[in-house]
Amino acid sequence: MENIGTRVIYSGFWSLGSNWLSKGLGVAKMIILARLLSPLDFGILGLTTFSLNILNVFSETGIEPALIQKDKIGREELDTTWTLSIIRGAVLFVLLFLGGGWIASYFDNDSLTPVLKIMAVTLLLGGCTNIGIIFFQKELAFKKKAILELAADIGGTVSAIVIAFWLRNVWALVAGTIIWGIVKCLFSYRLHDYRPRLYWNWHIVKPFLSFGKYIFWIGVMAFIITNADNALVGKLLGLTMLGFYAMAFNISNMPVTSLTGIMSQVFFPAYAKIKNDPGRIDEAFRKTFEAATIILMPLTTMMIILAPGFTALFLGKKWLPMVPALQVLCIFGLFRGISSLFYPLHLALNRPDIQAKIKSFDLVTFIILVYPLTIKWGILGTSCAMAIIYMINMIMNIAFTFRLIPLRWNRLGASMIVPLFMSFVIIVTAILIQLLKLPFGEMTKFILVMLLCLGIGVLFAVIYRRKLITDIINAMKNSL
């Protein structure tokens, strides 16, 4: 019998390893570009990305997740999905290219127009990507998926930095994004031997739309909640403040995208394979929750403590106004990260309606909180609103999941004791270092605090999650 557990661990290892390497490249890119470019440049890119995301989200079909959830898929289904993807990309390209001027006029910034028109090319590239790479996730073949994404990240990062030294403006960010799309599209055909062809069959698409409608609604709600704040900040506070907010948001969400985002990709197909075995589902989810919280909580605490020093030392003092918002957004990132653990479980159990309901409630709280708090406290108020919204989201996810699998509050709470204690030790360690007034420079103090915090995290992981580490090592041995 196929050992799903071993494949999940091995897939997770590859996904996390490549993602952390990718995030390392992203941090290096961010530090270098933050010194070469202005907050205004990042604000322009933020609005451009926001416009691209609007088009992508509101045209989402949800068919690809439906294919992953389905037991078997054939050529006709793949080719029809690829054809639909090309048509969608072409239509979105035309819409953004023609509507770029209107979007720029809405934000009172003519420099947005050419950026939007050029960035529309990424929509075409996304539509032409090989549909065969869906098997990387469906069959838990995350090694190739990791290589694909890492190749694109390296291409985009290197090109953006090189061009930034030359141009010193927003076009370096634009070029990096487009090259990222080109590399991913080309490598998708290099890494998977499936060769799609233009084909259309409405009868194939129609059954997937029932599942896809929930994916569409979840995507729309999630987009509004995590992106409309950018539009609101840009409109009310200006593009410079948007640059601060966008930078703070990206930094605070690194743990989410590098850990829980990868877990969602790995565990969705894994849960789908054991969806008819409640006992295995319950055990798998509980272990996932414990493993995620023991990383997320201490990491969030460390980021909050190190935020002022990191900003001043690596980004430059011109970015210091974003620090309070960054610290609050780290708490938002923690809530969002924990909430994202429930998404693949609900999809695998064919209950996407749960996420649709939660996201709808998120929108209500977003409308109530974000505007007044932004007006009152600026980007700090926006950050507080986002943290409150996702705290409620997390509580609702837990409550709904209790109805699906036999989770218990006491067991869930017990799994958080160790992460909370780790966070407490990290806070005490940072305070003691400050009180000692060691005769070191700021950079030395920053590195010392970071290494001590990481050391505490690794020590506790070895003590309390020794079996998880052993499983990863065994999975690596079995794959050789």
C-alpha positions in Angstrom: 0.0 0.0 0.0 1.2 3.5 -0.8 2.7 5.3 2.2 0.9 8.7 2.0 2.5 9.9 5.2 6.0 9.5 3.9 5.1 11.2 0.6 3.5 14.1 2.5 6.6 14.6 4.7 8.9 14.4 1.8 6.7 16.8 -0.3 6.5 19.2 2.6 10.3 19.1 3.1 10.9 20.0 -0.6 8.2 22.7 -0.5 9.4 24.3 2.7 13.0 24.1 1.8 12.5 25.7 -1.6 10.1 28.3 -0.2 12.5 29.3 2.5 15.3 29.7 -0.1 12.9 31.7 -2.2 12.0 33.9 0.8 15.7 34.4 1.5 16.0 35.6 -2.1 13.0 37.8 -1.5 14.4 39.3 1.6 17.7 40.1 -0.1 15.8 41.6 -3.0 13.7 43.7 -0.7 16.7 45.0 1.3 18.6 46.0 -1.9 15.6 47.5 -3.7 14.4 49.4 -0.7 17.8 51.2 -0.7 17.8 51.8 -4.4 14.1 52.7 -4.9 11.7 55.0 -3.1 8.5 54.1 -1.2 6.6 55.7 -4.1 8.0 53.1 -6.5 6.7 50.3 -4.2 3.4 52.1 -4.0 3.0 52.2 -7.8 3.8 48.5 -8.0 1.4 47.8 -5.1 -1.5 49.4 -7.0 -0.5 47.6 -10.2 -0.4 44.3 -8.4 -3.8 45.2 -6.9 -5.3 45.7 -10.4 -3.9 42.4 -11.7 -5.3 40.6 -8.7 -8.7 42.1 -9.2 -8.9 40.7 -12.7 -7.5 37.3 -11.7 -9.8 36.9 -8.7 -13.0 38.0 -10.4 -12.4 35.6 -13.3 -11.4 32.6 -11.2 -13.2 29.4 -12.4 -12.1 27.1 -9.5 -11.6 24.3 -12.0 -8.0 23.5 -11.1 -8.7 22.8 -7.4 -11.7 20.7 -8.6 -9.3 18.6 -10.8 -7.0 18.1 -7.8 -9.9 17.0 -5.6 -11.2 14.5 -8.3 -9.8 11.0 -8.2 -9.0 10.6 -11.9 -8.6 13.2 -14.7 -8.1 12.6 -18.5 -6.7 14.4 -21.5 -10.0 16.0 -22.5 -10.4 17.6 -19.1 -6.8 18.9 -19.0 -7.0 20.3 -22.6 -10.3 22.0 -22.0 -9.0 23.6 -18.8 -5.8 24.8 -20.6 -7.9 26.2 -23.5 -10.1 28.1 -21.0 -7.0 29.4 -19.2 -5.6 30.8 -22.5 -8.9 32.5 -23.4 -9.1 33.9 -19.8 -5.6 35.3 -20.0 -6.2 37.0 -23.4 -9.4 38.6 -22.3 -7.8 39.9 -19.0 -4.9 41.3 -21.0 -7.2 43.3 -23.2 -9.2 44.6 -20.3 -6.1 45.8 -18.3 -4.4 47.2 -21.4 -7.5 49.3 -22.4 -8.5 50.2 -18.8 -5.0 51.2 -17.6 -5.7 54.9 -18.1 -8.9 54.9 -16.2 -7.3 53.1 -13.2 -4.5 55.7 -13.2 -6.9 58.6 -13.3 -8.8 57.1 -10.4 -5.7 57.2 -8.2 -4.6 60.6 -9.6 -1.3 59.2 -10.9 -0.5 59.2 -14.6 2.7 57.2 -14.1 0.5 54.2 -13.4 -0.8 54.0 -17.0 2.3 52.7 -18.8 3.1 50.3 -15.9 -0.3 48.8 -16.0 -0.2 48.3 -19.8 3.2 46.6 -19.7 2.3 44.4 -16.7 -0.8 43.1 -18.6 1.7 40.8 -20.4 1.9 38.7 -17.2 -1.8 37.7 -17.7 -1.0 36.2 -21.1 2.0 34.3 -19.6 -0.1 32.9 -16.8 -2.8 31.7 -19.2 -0.2 29.8 -21.4 1.5 28.0 -18.6 1.5 24.2 -19.0 -1.6 22.6 -17.4 0.4 19.5 -16.8 2.1 21.0 -13.7 -1.2 20.4 -11.9 0.1 16.8 -11.4 2.9 18.2 -9.3 0.4 19.0 -6.6 -2.2 16.2 -7.3 0.5 13.5 -7.1 2.5 15.1 -4.3 5.5 15.5 -6.6 6.5 18.8 -5.0 10.2 18.4 -5.9 9.5 19.5 -9.5 7.1 22.1 -8.3 9.7 23.6 -6.0 12.3 23.6 -8.9 9.8 25.5 -11.1 9.0 28.1 -8.6 12.6 28.6 -7.5 13.8 29.0 -11.1 11.1 31.7 -11.6 12.1 33.5 -8.3 15.8 33.5 -9.2 15.1 34.9 -12.6 12.8 37.6 -11.3 15.0 38.6 -8.4 18.3 38.8 -10.3 16.8 40.8 -13.1 15.0 43.2 -10.8 18.2 44.0 -8.9 20.4 44.3 -11.9 17.9 46.7 -13.6 17.4 48.7 -10.4 21.1 49.6 -10.3 20.7 50.9 -13.8 17.3 52.6 -13.8 16.7 53.4 -10.1 12.9 53.5 -10.7 9.7 51.4 -10.7 10.6 49.8 -14.1 13.1 47.5 -12.3 10.2 46.0 -10.3 8.1 45.7 -13.5 10.9 43.9 -15.4 11.5 41.5 -12.6 7.8 40.6 -12.4 7.6 40.0 -16.2 10.8 37.9 -16.3 9.4 35.8 -13.4 6.3 35.0 -15.5 8.4 34.2 -18.6 10.7 31.8 -16.7 7.7 30.0 -15.0 5.9 29.6 -18.3 8.9 28.2 -20.2 10.0 25.9 -17.4 6.5 24.5 -17.0 7.0 22.8 -20.3 10.5 21.8 -19.5 9.7 20.1 -16.2 6.5 18.3 -17.3 6.2 16.3 -20.5 2.4 16.8 -20.9 1.7 18.8 -24.1 -1.7 20.3 -24.1 -3.7 21.2 -27.2 -6.6 23.5 -27.9 -9.8 21.7 -27.1 -13.2 22.6 -25.8 -16.0 20.5 -24.3 -18.7 22.3 -22.2 -19.9 19.1 -20.7 -16.5 18.6 -19.1 -16.4 22.1 -17.6 -20.0 22.2 -16.3 -19.7 19.6 -13.5 -16.7 21.4 -12.0 -18.5 24.7 -11.8 -20.5 23.5 -8.8 -17.3 23.1 -6.8 -15.7 26.0 -8.5 -18.4 28.5 -7.6 -17.4 28.3 -3.9 -13.7 28.6 -4.9 -14.7 31.7 -6.8 -16.6 33.3 -3.9 -13.8 32.4 -1.4 -11.3 34.0 -3.7 -13.3 37.2 -4.2 -13.9 37.6 -0.5 -10.3 36.9 0.4 -9.1 39.3 -2.3 -11.3 42.1 -1.1 -10.2 41.6 2.5 -6.5 41.3 1.9 -6.2 43.8 -1.0 -8.9 46.5 -0.7 -6.9 47.8 2.3 -4.2 48.7 -0.2 -6.7 50.6 -2.4 -8.1 52.4 0.7 -4.7 53.4 2.0 -3.6 54.5 -1.5 -6.7 56.6 -1.9 -7.0 58.1 1.6 -3.3 58.4 2.6 -1.4 58.6 -0.7 1.0 56.4 -2.5 3.9 57.0 -0.2 2.0 55.7 2.8 0.8 52.8 0.6 4.5 52.0 0.0 5.1 51.8 3.8 2.0 49.7 4.3 2.7 47.3 1.4 6.3 46.8 2.6 5.0 46.1 6.2 2.3 43.7 4.9 4.7 41.7 2.8 7.3 41.3 5.6 4.6 40.3 8.2 3.1 37.7 5.9 6.4 35.9 5.1 5.7 33.1 7.8 2.2 32.6 6.3 3.3 32.2 2.7 6.4 30.2 3.6 4.8 27.8 6.0 1.0 27.5 6.1 0.7 28.4 2.4 3.0 25.4 1.6 1.1 23.2 4.0 -2.2 24.0 2.2 -0.7 23.0 -1.1 0.7 19.7 0.3 -2.2 18.7 2.6 -5.1 19.5 0.2 -4.3 16.5 -2.1 -3.1 14.4 0.9 -6.4 15.0 2.8 -8.3 14.3 -0.5 -6.7 10.8 -0.6 -7.9 9.9 2.9 -11.2 11.9 3.0 -13.2 8.7 3.6 -11.3 7.8 6.7 -12.4 10.1 9.6 -9.8 8.7 12.0 -6.8 9.4 9.8 -8.2 12.9 8.8 -8.5 13.8 12.5 -5.0 12.6 13.4 -3.4 14.2 10.3 -5.1 17.6 11.0 -4.2 17.7 14.7 -0.5 17.0 13.9 -0.5 19.6 11.2 -2.0 22.2 13.7 0.6 21.3 16.4 3.5 21.5 13.9 2.4 24.8 12.5 1.7 26.6 15.8 5.1 25.6 17.3 6.7 27.4 14.4 4.3 30.3 13.8 3.9 31.6 17.4 7.6 31.9 18.3 8.4 33.2 14.9 5.7 35.9 15.1 7.1 36.9 18.5 10.6 37.2 17.2 9.5 39.3 14.2 7.7 41.8 16.5 10.7 42.1 18.7 13.2 42.5 15.8 11.0 44.8 13.7 12.6 48.2 14.7 16.2 46.9 14.4 15.6 45.1 11.1 13.9 48.2 9.6 16.6 50.6 10.6 19.6 48.4 9.8 18.5 46.7 6.6 15.8 48.9 4.9 17.1 52.3 6.1 15.8 54.9 8.5 13.4 56.3 5.9 11.2 53.2 6.4 10.9 53.6 10.2 7.4 55.1 10.1 6.1 51.7 9.1 7.3 49.9 12.2 4.2 50.1 14.5 2.0 48.9 11.5 4.5 46.1 10.9 4.3 44.9 14.4 0.5 44.8 14.4 0.5 43.1 11.0 2.7 40.3 12.4 -0.2 39.5 14.8 -2.5 39.6 11.8 -0.1 37.2 10.0 -0.3 34.8 12.9 -4.1 34.7 12.9 -4.1 34.4 9.1 -1.6 31.6 9.2 -3.5 29.5 11.7 -6.8 30.1 9.8 -5.2 28.9 6.5 -4.6 25.5 8.0 -8.4 24.8 7.9 -8.8 25.7 4.2 -7.4 22.5 2.6 -9.2 20.3 5.1 -12.6 21.8 4.2 -11.9 21.5 0.5 -10.8 17.9 0.7 -13.9 17.0 2.7 -16.0 18.7 -0.1 -17.2 21.5 2.2 -15.9 24.6 0.4 -19.2 26.2 1.5 -17.8 26.6 5.0 -15.0 28.8 3.8 -17.5 30.7 1.7 -19.6 31.5 4.8 -16.5 32.5 6.8 -15.2 34.8 4.1 -18.6 36.4 3.7 -18.6 37.3 7.4 -15.0 38.6 7.1 -16.2 41.0 4.5 -18.8 42.4 6.9 -16.2 43.0 9.6 -13.9 44.5 7.0 -16.5 47.0 5.9 -17.3 47.9 9.5 -13.7 48.3 10.8 -11.2 49.3 8.1 -12.4 52.7 6.9 -12.9 54.3 10.4 -9.7 52.9 11.9 -7.7 54.1 8.8 -9.1 57.6 9.1 -8.4 57.7 12.8 -4.9 56.1 13.0 -3.6 55.9 9.4 -1.8 52.7 8.4 -1.6 51.6 12.1 -5.4 51.6 12.2 -5.6 49.6 9.0 -3.3 47.0 10.5 -5.4 46.8 13.7 -8.5 46.2 11.7 -6.9 43.4 9.7 -5.7 41.7 12.9 -9.2 41.8 14.4 -10.8 40.5 11.3 -8.6 37.4 11.1 -8.8 36.8 14.8 -12.6 36.4 14.3 -11.9 34.3 11.2 -9.6 31.9 13.2 -12.3 31.4 15.9 -15.0 30.7 13.3 -12.7 28.2 11.4 -12.1 26.2 14.7 -15.8 26.2 15.5 -16.9 25.0 12.1 -14.2 22.3 12.1 -15.5 20.8 15.3 -18.6 19.8 13.4 -16.6 17.9 10.8 -14.0 16.0 12.8 -13.9 15.1 16.5 -11.7 17.9 17.6 -11.8 19.1 21.3 -11.1 22.5 22.7 -8.9 21.1 25.5 -6.7 19.1 23.0 -6.4 22.1 20.7 -5.5 24.3 23.7 -3.0 21.9 25.0 -1.2 21.9 21.7 -0.6 25.6 22.1 1.0 25.5 25.5 4.5 24.8 24.3 4.4 27.5 21.5 3.1 30.1 24.0 5.9 29.2 26.5 8.5 29.4 23.7 7.2 32.9 22.8 7.4 33.9 26.5 11.0 32.7 26.7 11.9 34.7 23.6 10.4 37.9 25.0 12.3 37.5 28.3 15.5 36.8 26.4 15.2 40.0 24.3 14.4 42.1 27.4 17.4 40.7 29.3 19.7 41.6 26.5 18.4 45.1 26.4 18.8 45.5 30.2 22.4 44.2 30.2 23.4 47.1 28.0 26.1 45.1 26.3 29.0 47.1 24.7 28.1 46.1 21.1 26.9 47.9 18.1 23.3 47.8 16.9 24.0 45.2 14.2 25.8 42.9 16.7 22.9 43.2 19.2 20.4 42.5 16.4 22.3 39.3 15.3 22.7 38.2 18.9 19.0 38.5 19.7 18.1 36.8 16.4 20.4 33.9 17.0 19.3 33.4 20.6 15.6 33.4 19.5 16.3 30.9 16.7 18.3 28.8 19.1 15.4 28.7 21.6 13.1 27.7 18.8 15.3 24.9 17.5 15.9 23.6 21.1 12.2 23.3 21.9 11.5 21.7 18.5 14.1 19.0 19.1 12.8 18.3 22.6 9.0 18.4 21.8 8.9 17.5 18.1 11.7 14.9 17.9 9.4 12.4 16.1 8.6 14.9 13.4 12.3 15.5 12.7 12.9 11.7 12.7 10.0 11.3 10.2 11.5 13.9 7.9 14.9 12.2 8.0 13.4 8.8 7.3 11.3 10.2 4.4 14.5 11.6 2.9 16.2 8.2 3.2 13.3 6.4 1.7 13.2 8.8 -1.3 16.9 8.1 -2.2 
